[in-house]
Amino acid sequence: MPDRALLAYAEKLTREPATIDDADIETLRQHGFDDAQLWEATYTAAIFNLFTRMADAFGIAPPPEMEAALGLDG
């Protein structure tokens, strides 16, 4: 399942970026992803990680409607 493989890659990139290796990329290629798609997936995950870390560092809370949708409004 290509979608699950891509999500597993994004999670690994988020949680353990130093462990990404050629085997991870090859797995995605075997699921039909080309270099442009791999670049876009990596860029997208990295940008979301950057935004999240910046928001955490500066104490920026999500909008109230998002907190409610995520069940974070207590």
N, C-alpha and C positions, 0 to 999 in steps of 0.2 A: 504494500500500500504506500504509494508515493507520499501522500499527505502525512502519514504517521512518521515516515522516515525524515521528512523535512522538519516536522515538529520536534522529533528527537534530536536532530542536529541543532535546532535553535535553542532547545533547552540545554544541551551540552555546551553550546557557545556561551550561554548565559551563566551557567553554574560552574563550568570548568573549562574556560577558554584555552588554557595552556595545554589541554589534552587533545585538542582537535588535531587530527593527523590526516595523512593521505588516504587512509582506509575510510575515514568518515566521508571524504569527498567522493571516493570511488563508490561507496554505497549509494550515494545520491545519484551519481552518474548511471549506475545500474538501474535506478528507478526512472531514468529518462530525463533527468535534469541536465541542461547544458551549462556551459561556463557563465553565460549571461544570467541565467536564472540562479545559479549558485552565488554569484556576486550580489545580485539583488537581495536574495534571502539573507546573506551574511550582513549586508549593509543595513537592511531593515531591522534585523535583530540587534545589531550594534547601536543603531540610533535609538531604538526603544530603551535599551539598557542605559545609554547616556542620559536620556531624558529622565528616566526613573531615578538614577543616581543623583542628578542635579536637583530634582524635586525633593528627594530625601535630604540632601545636604542643606537645602535652604528652607526646609520645613513647609514646602508647598503642598497643601492638601488638594485632593481632587474635588471637583465641584460637588455640591450636595446631592444632585440628582445621580451622579455616578456612584457616590458612596451608598446611596439608597439602593441602586440597582445591584451593587456588589454585596449588599447586606452589611455594610460597614457603619451604618448609621445608628447602631446600638439598639 
